[in-house]
Amino acid sequence: MPDISVELIESSKGCCALVSLPKIYRAVSSAPLGFGIISVDKILILQVPKDYDSERPEDELQELIDHLKLGKNTVGLMTAAELKKVLTVTQQALDDLHITVVATAGVSNALIAGEDPFKKKGERKHSGTINIIALVNKALTDGALVNAVITATEAKSVALRSLGFAASGTTTDSIVIACPSNGRKLRYAGTATDVGILLSRAVKQAVIESLTKAGEAKSRSFMDKLCERGITMENLLEAAMELHIPNPEHSAEEIGKFFVEEINRLTGDVNINSLVCSAMFLEDLGSSGGIYGLSVDDFKKDPVHILADEILGMAIAEYIAGTKGLLNYVRYDRKKPGIIATLGPFLDDVVASLVGGIMSNIYSKL
């Protein structure tokens, strides 16, 4: 889009990205500084430390904007990602319609909307943020601006899913959609409109490219994906030790060490990764009503006629430790110690089979 500049600048507070518009635009914004339906001609993204935590980030942004003399129509955002590395600009055009998207992306605190970040992570993290700035060269109604927020958010979620993240965003995402205030206004910006189509493409491309630059778009092991769902190494070990029968010759610490080593070994096994990821996919499919002939309510009850979860569990346990692993999987699946009791129909079998198989291997080695 002509007359829009994006530049990196060094400030007294660190590296910044400055987006300058050719004139004052009308925008809808959820940025820490400058939110709501506003007028804007500059957008500043400040890079902050990964442990940054402030109740009033807008004060720090305003202080920097004043120091840089950027003016009152400046919107302020923050990111803990390395701007020089992740800052991404994408463009889409159709005839005289042009859209520019500027994005920075980090996913250390990614989650699915509706999840409790405390329950999932144990503590709320702030360092991972996806910032999306979308600039349209045609005027939009206020309703269309809001419509564009929906479109861009859906595109962001699709981008995350396409990279394998079990998330719809992060807890600190910000978005700015801006357009000229004058001219014939487009009434809609949904996914069936030209604006929405171009916006979706530009946002998906920008988020994927930014995460790729950040090194966060690489393939992740089954353990990384379990952790995204709140199932940590500690959870697995706690469940394992609940049914462990102590041997005076080997301490709990020694068992725990072997357990972690075995998990780490399995994270490099393509077959275990494939089986566990298949179970996670089916868990998501069932919880959204996507398994044909099985309602969401029935799925949550884990009906006895659904055997696919047990079949996957048996395959995982037997692959890890043979027949003895299979027998130990059944033990953990029936007793459901620790976190296993809180999981859905497929995930509980996955965790029980991992734990059962690994503990069987440990008993064989000791």
Helices and strands as residue ranges (DSSP letters): E 5-11, E 14-30, E 35-47, H 57-68, E 74-79, H 83-86, E 88-94, E 97-105, E 110-111, H 117-121, E 130-136, H 142-162, E 169-170, E 174-180, H 194-213, H 222-228, H 233-242, H 252-266, H 270-287, H 296-300, H 308-335, G 338-342, H 347-365
